[in-house]
Amino acid sequence: MLFDPTLAYAMGASGGEAQGNPIAAFVPLIVMFAIFYFLLIRPQQKKAKQHKEVLANLKKGDHVLTAGGLYGRIYSIAEDVLTLDIGDDIKVKTNRNYIAGLADIGPKPVSKDPK
């Protein structure tokens, strides 16, 4: 016989009643959100806040790195437009939002004067 009716009844759904606490199903989702918040969202917000402060405190003479990879010294500031001196009297204008951060150019070389 191909069809066994007792097997079909055994595989059927139970009386239709949900078992367990429905709030307990949301606990893993809440824990996962908390993990994502503390490992991903919060550090990213902190970094964005620090970058915003750096952009707000730029001043003439600061060495910066642009998002395009240019290193330069701020020559002048007019609202959101910065003029950067990138060397050999070459000046470029860029928007303040395209500054990636302050450049760490290290210590300036000391010239040895033979005199």
N, C-alpha and C positions, 0 to 999 in steps of 0.2 A: 504494500500500500504506500502510495506516494505522499499522501497528506495525513498527518496524524493530528486530530483535533485537540488532543491534550497538549501538544507542543505549542500550538497556536495560542491557547489560553495562557500558557505559562509565559509567553513572550509579550503579552498584552500589557498595557499601562495599568498602574495600580488604580485605586479608587478615585483618582483625580485630585487628591489632597496634596498640597505642597508640604514637604518635610523640611524642618529646620527653620531657623530665623531668617527672614528675608534681608535684614540689616547685615547679617554676617556675610552676605554675598558682596556687599560694597566695601568691606574692610580691606581686601587686597587692592582694590582700586584706589582707596584713600592712601594706603601705604605707598603704592607706586607713585602717586602724585607727589607725596611728601619727599620721596627720594629724588624725583626729577627736579623738584623745586630747589632742594638744598644742593644738589650736585650740578645742575645745569642752569636753571633760570636765575637764581640769586647771584652766582658769580658773574654771569653775563651782565646783569643789571649793574653790579658794582663796577665792573670794568667800563661800561658805557658811561657811568657817572664820572669816573676819574678822567676819561677821555674828554668829556664835555668841559670839565674844569680846566684841563690843560689848554683846550682851545680858547676858553674864555680868558685865560691869563697870558696869552702870547703877547710878547712885546718886541719892540725893535731891537735887533741884535741877537735874538735867540737863534740857535741853529736847529733846523727842523728837517724832518724827512717827510716827503709828500707821499701820497698813496701811489703815485706813479713811479716812485723809487728815486726821485731827485733829492739830493742833499743840498741845502742852501741856508743862507743867513737872511733873516728878515730885514729888508732894506726899508720898507715903509708899510704902514697899515692904514687902510681907508675902509671903514665899516667891515664888510666880509671879504674884501679883496686884499690879498697880501702880495707885495712885490718882494720876490726873493732874489738875492744876489747869489748866483751859482758858480761864480768864479770868472776871472778875466773880464770884469765889467759886463758880464752877461746877466741881464735881469729878466725874470719871467714873472707873470702875474698868475696867481692861483686863488681859488676860493678857499676860505678858511676851513670849510668842511672837508677839503681834500688833503688836509695835513694829517698824517698818520700819527705823528707825535714828535717829541723833542728828540734831536739826534744826539747820540753819545759819540762825540768826535774825539774823546780822549784828551790827554794832555797835549798842549802845543809843543812842537819840537823846539828845542833850545839851540839857537845858532851859536856856533863857536867862532867868536871873533878873534882873529889872530892878534889884534892890537891890544 
